[in-house]
Amino acid sequence: MSPYVYLVIPVGIGLGLYLLRKIRELQWGWVRNRYPLTGRLFIITGSNTGLGYETAKALVSREATVIMACRDMEKANNAIENIRKITKNGELIPLQLDLASFDSTRKFAAEIKAKYPTFDCLINNAGLGIETPQYTQEGYELHCGVNHLGHFLLFDLLKDNIKNSNARVVVVSSKLHEIRTKIDLENFGKWVERPRGERFNLLYGNSKLMNFYFTRELYKNGYDAHVLCPGLCNTDFFRYYFQRKWYQYVLLAPIALVLVRSAEQGAQNIIHCATDNVNTDAKNPCTGYYVSSLKMTKSKVQFDEAVSEQLWKESERQVALHSPK
């Protein structure tokens, strides 16, 4: 066998993977609109890293003003410093927001009302997935407490501003809302151990289903609300999960090259929902549609109107339990 074969085969495989990756990127889609967003104000939760960071960078590059709602202000300022190396356009405003604390959420909302009562879009991006029990300041397990309830309270506090501004609400959900998930009101906010042999983080998936039901109720009540799945993205979202060994990363690299989007590409779905004229006349959250790869996609979930209303009422009740006296 010619020695060149040992060179041609890996080069051919590498080239094939590269071309397949480019095809996948075209299928996933890129936002093509680049019109200026001068004078428009966006609020993005969890915008110091990952999808939120890429969304903030894209919007401010189009002259938008972006409020970066972040738990860690040092990380927020570092993110701004990095974005400013790329673009000097627009304005970036860091504000402290810890969605695992109702007190922090109320303080943030009060600051928005006082300084920025009129805005154009609230992007509920912040989210997490964990493997071991952790809880919010009020005692809710983090998936429910941060991914759903924290954002629910934030909307509730800003709903009059959103209504008066005719602002859009963009909610980052996940395709995992379809996989063996349920709205378990009996265990609302409680840590429930994963069944033996279960591969998926059901508490995370349940919180993403809550995101979808939340958006449906917003849409039903006349808000300009959109829900999306960014796809499986290469971000630090999995920082709370177990660390793989180096050889596992090597073995998984070809699969990741085909299946895993960059944070920038995943953020395209958020940017699309926040800035484009998304047609929801027939394909909207109430009819089970969400945005994926910049297209309307039908959810496999059979949504229940009674469950939708019960979840909203239970969320209101839980928030009221911890309201200031």
C-alpha positions in Angstrom: 0.0 0.0 0.0 1.3 3.4 -0.9 2.5 5.5 2.0 0.4 8.4 0.6 -2.8 6.4 1.5 -2.0 7.1 5.2 -2.1 10.8 4.4 -5.0 10.8 1.9 -7.4 9.0 4.2 -7.3 11.3 7.2 -7.2 14.4 4.9 -10.3 13.1 3.1 -12.1 12.4 6.4 -11.2 15.9 7.7 -12.3 17.6 4.5 -15.6 15.6 4.5 -16.3 16.6 8.1 -15.5 20.2 7.2 -17.9 20.3 4.3 -20.6 18.5 6.4 -20.1 21.2 9.0 -20.6 24.0 6.5 -23.8 22.3 5.2 -25.1 22.0 8.7 -24.3 25.7 9.4 -26.4 26.7 6.4 -29.2 24.5 7.6 -29.1 26.0 11.1 -29.2 29.5 9.5 -27.7 32.9 10.0 -29.6 36.1 10.6 -29.1 38.1 7.4 -30.7 41.4 8.5 -28.2 44.0 9.5 -30.4 47.1 9.7 -29.5 49.5 12.5 -31.1 49.1 15.9 -30.3 52.7 17.0 -32.6 53.9 19.8 -33.8 50.4 20.7 -33.3 49.0 24.2 -32.9 45.3 24.9 -32.7 43.6 28.3 -30.9 40.2 28.2 -30.7 38.0 31.3 -27.5 35.9 31.6 -25.6 38.0 29.0 -22.0 37.7 30.3 -21.4 34.3 28.7 -22.6 31.9 26.0 -25.8 32.6 24.0 -26.6 35.8 26.0 -23.1 37.2 25.4 -23.3 36.5 21.6 -26.8 38.1 21.5 -25.6 41.2 23.3 -22.6 41.4 21.0 -24.7 41.1 17.8 -27.3 43.6 19.0 -24.9 46.3 20.2 -22.9 46.0 16.9 -26.1 47.2 15.2 -26.2 50.3 17.4 -28.6 48.9 20.0 -28.6 49.7 23.7 -28.3 46.5 25.7 -28.8 46.0 29.4 -26.7 43.1 30.5 -28.6 41.5 33.4 -26.0 39.4 35.1 -25.5 37.7 38.5 -21.7 38.4 38.6 -20.8 42.0 37.9 -17.1 41.3 37.5 -17.9 38.8 34.7 -20.4 41.3 33.2 -17.7 44.0 33.0 -15.2 41.5 31.6 -17.8 40.6 28.9 -18.2 44.2 28.0 -14.5 44.7 27.8 -14.3 41.7 25.3 -17.2 43.0 23.2 -15.6 46.5 23.1 -12.5 44.9 21.5 -14.8 43.9 18.6 -17.2 46.8 18.3 -17.5 50.3 19.7 -21.1 50.6 18.5 -24.2 51.0 20.7 -24.3 51.0 24.5 -23.7 48.2 27.0 -25.2 48.7 30.5 -24.4 46.1 33.2 -27.0 45.6 36.0 -26.9 43.0 38.7 -29.6 40.4 38.6 -29.5 37.0 40.4 -32.6 35.1 39.3 -32.0 32.7 42.3 -33.1 35.5 44.6 -36.5 37.2 44.6 -34.9 40.2 46.4 -32.3 40.6 43.7 -35.0 40.3 41.0 -37.2 42.9 42.7 -34.2 45.3 43.1 -33.3 44.9 39.4 -36.9 45.5 38.3 -37.1 48.6 40.4 -34.0 49.9 38.8 -35.4 49.2 35.3 -38.6 51.0 36.2 -36.8 54.0 37.5 -34.1 54.4 34.8 -35.4 52.6 31.7 -39.2 52.4 32.0 -39.6 52.1 28.2 -37.8 49.3 26.4 -38.2 47.2 23.3 -37.5 43.7 24.2 -37.0 41.5 27.3 -34.9 38.4 26.5 -35.3 35.6 29.1 -32.0 33.8 28.3 -30.4 32.9 31.6 -30.7 29.2 32.5 -28.8 26.3 34.0 -28.7 22.6 34.3 -27.2 20.9 37.4 -26.6 17.3 38.5 -26.8 17.7 42.3 -29.4 19.4 44.5 -29.0 23.1 44.7 -31.6 25.7 45.8 -32.6 29.3 45.4 -32.6 31.8 48.2 -36.3 31.0 48.7 -35.7 27.2 48.7 -36.7 26.2 45.2 -34.5 23.7 43.3 -32.5 25.7 40.8 -34.1 24.4 37.5 -37.5 25.5 38.5 -36.4 28.5 40.6 -34.0 30.1 38.0 -35.2 28.8 34.6 -38.9 29.4 35.3 -39.8 31.2 38.5 -37.2 33.9 38.5 -38.1 34.9 35.0 -41.8 34.6 35.9 -41.3 37.1 38.7 -39.2 39.4 36.5 -42.0 39.6 33.9 -44.6 40.1 36.6 -42.7 43.1 38.0 -42.2 44.6 34.5 -45.5 43.6 32.9 -46.9 47.2 32.9 -43.8 48.5 31.3 -43.8 45.7 28.7 -47.5 46.4 27.9 -47.1 50.2 27.8 -43.9 49.9 25.7 -45.4 47.3 23.4 -42.2 45.4 24.1 -41.5 41.9 22.8 -40.7 39.0 25.2 -38.3 36.4 23.9 -38.0 33.1 25.9 -35.2 30.6 25.4 -36.6 27.1 25.8 -35.1 23.9 24.5 -36.2 20.9 22.4 -35.8 18.9 25.6 -39.2 20.3 26.6 -40.5 17.4 24.4 -38.7 14.5 26.0 -40.6 12.7 28.9 -41.4 16.0 30.6 -44.4 17.0 32.6 -45.7 19.9 34.8 -45.6 18.3 38.2 -47.4 20.8 40.4 -47.4 18.4 43.4 -43.6 18.6 43.4 -43.3 22.2 42.2 -39.9 23.6 43.0 -38.7 20.4 44.8 -35.7 18.4 43.9 -36.8 15.0 42.5 -34.1 12.4 42.0 -33.6 11.1 38.4 -35.0 7.6 37.9 -32.3 4.9 37.7 -31.1 4.6 34.1 -32.6 7.9 33.0 -30.2 9.6 30.6 -32.0 13.0 30.5 -32.1 15.7 33.2 -35.8 15.7 33.6 -35.9 18.6 36.0 -34.1 20.7 33.3 -36.6 19.5 30.7 -39.5 20.2 32.9 -38.3 23.8 33.4 -38.0 24.2 29.7 -41.6 22.9 29.3 -42.6 25.6 31.9 -40.9 28.2 29.7 -43.1 27.1 26.8 -46.3 27.2 28.9 -45.2 30.6 30.2 -44.9 31.9 26.7 -48.2 30.5 25.6 -50.0 32.3 28.4 -48.2 35.6 27.5 -49.3 35.2 23.9 -52.9 34.3 24.9 -53.0 37.6 26.9 -51.9 39.8 24.0 -48.2 40.1 24.6 -45.7 39.9 21.6 -44.1 36.7 22.9 -41.9 34.2 21.2 -40.3 31.0 22.3 -37.3 29.3 20.8 -34.7 26.4 20.9 -31.1 27.5 20.2 -30.0 24.0 19.5 -27.2 22.1 21.2 -24.5 24.7 21.6 -20.8 24.8 22.6 -21.1 27.0 25.7 -20.2 26.8 29.3 -23.8 25.7 30.1 -22.4 22.2 31.0 -20.0 23.7 33.6 -22.0 22.2 36.4 -21.9 18.7 34.9 -19.2 16.1 35.3 -15.8 16.7 33.5 -14.9 14.3 30.8 -11.4 12.9 30.3 -9.2 14.3 27.5 -9.5 11.2 25.3 -13.3 11.3 25.5 -13.2 14.8 24.0 -11.0 13.5 21.2 -13.5 10.7 20.5 -16.5 13.0 20.6 -14.9 15.8 18.5 -16.1 14.5 15.1 -19.7 14.1 16.5 -19.6 17.5 18.0 -18.3 19.0 14.7 -21.5 17.8 13.0 -24.1 18.2 15.8 -22.9 21.0 18.1 -23.4 24.7 17.1 -21.2 27.5 18.2 -22.6 29.9 20.7 -22.7 32.5 18.0 -24.8 30.3 15.7 -27.2 29.2 18.5 -27.7 32.9 19.4 -29.0 33.5 15.8 -32.4 32.1 17.0 -32.5 34.6 19.8 -31.5 37.5 17.6 -34.1 36.5 15.0 -36.9 36.4 17.5 -35.8 39.7 19.1 -35.4 41.7 15.9 -37.2 40.2 13.0 -40.9 40.3 12.1 -41.7 36.8 13.2 -44.9 35.6 11.6 -47.1 34.1 14.3 -50.5 34.5 12.8 -51.1 30.8 12.6 -47.8 29.3 13.9 -47.5 30.7 17.4 -46.9 29.3 20.9 -50.6 28.6 21.5 -50.6 26.3 18.5 -47.4 24.6 19.7 -44.9 26.3 17.5 -41.4 27.5 18.4 -38.4 28.9 16.5 -35.6 26.5 15.7 -32.9 27.0 13.0 -34.7 30.3 12.2 -37.9 28.5 11.3 -41.2 27.8 12.9 -41.1 24.2 14.3 -44.1 22.2 15.6 -43.6 20.9 19.2 -44.4 17.2 19.8 -46.1 18.2 23.1 -49.8 18.0 23.4 -50.3 21.2 25.4 -53.2 21.3 27.9 -55.0 24.5 28.5 -55.9 23.6 32.1 -52.3 22.8 32.9 -51.2 26.0 31.3 -53.5 28.0 33.6 -52.7 26.0 36.7 -49.0 26.5 36.2 -49.5 30.2 35.9 -51.7 30.4 39.0 -49.2 28.2 41.0 -46.3 30.4 39.9 -48.3 33.5 41.1 -49.0 31.8 44.4 -45.4 30.9 45.0 -44.2 34.4 44.2 -46.9 35.8 46.5 -45.6 33.6 49.4 -42.3 35.5 49.3 -43.7 39.0 48.6 -42.4 41.9 50.8 -44.6 42.4 53.8 
